Amino acid sequence: MWMTQVYQWCSWFKDGQTSLQDEPRSGRPNTANNDWNTAHVDELIQVDRRVKLKEISLKLDIPKTYVYEIVHDKLGYRKVSARWVPKMLSDEHKRQRVKISQIVLHRCQQEGDEIVDVGPGGDHRARNKLLKHLITGDETWLHLSTQ
């Protein structure tokens, strides 16, 4: 927060104003930030998770600042490794992650010491059988390759 904003608020409070909300003012209304554009921005991201804000802006003919606001504030996406991903997991996504984690745990319990197979003669170049197929990201993603 900028100090000038704090000083401005102090001045407003001294004058008797108690709200920090913006007063209605003249100017062009925000027509780009609506449900139709939000749905189309989401659709473009679902089709290509590597799409750029500028590309969305050009396709929908709305300012890039509004696209940014829709993507970050309304849809709650964030950029991870050059892909847009939902910031909050849905209940279904959470259930899928629990299910996958349980499958991995069950396989680890079944295979026991065979999971960490260093190969004959202690050859550490040979990787484990199961864990070499796991690719982990941050705390929200767990990928399991079944091949």
Stockholm file with secondary structure:
# STOCKHOLM 1.0

chainA/1-147         MWMTQVYQWCSWFKDGQTSLQDEPRSGRPNTANNDWNTAHVDELIQVDRRVKLKEISLKLDIPKTYVYEIVHDKLGYRKVSARWVPKMLSDEHKRQRVKISQIVLHRCQQEGDEIVDVGPGGDHRARNKLLKHLITGDETWLHLSTQ
#=GR chainA/1-147 SS CCHHHHHHHHHHHHTTCCCCSCCCCCSCCCCSSSHHHHHHHHHHHHHCTTCCHHHHHHHHTCCHHHHHHIIIIISCEEEETTEEEESSCCHHHHHHHHHHHHHHHHHHHHHGGGGSCCCGGGCTTSCCTTGGGEEECSTTCEEECCC
#=GC SS_cons         CCHHHHHHHHHHHHTTCCCCSCCCCCSCCCCSSSHHHHHHHHHHHHHCTTCCHHHHHHHHTCCHHHHHHIIIIISCEEEETTEEEESSCCHHHHHHHHHHHHHHHHHHHHHGGGGSCCCGGGCTTSCCTTGGGEEECSTTCEEECCC
//
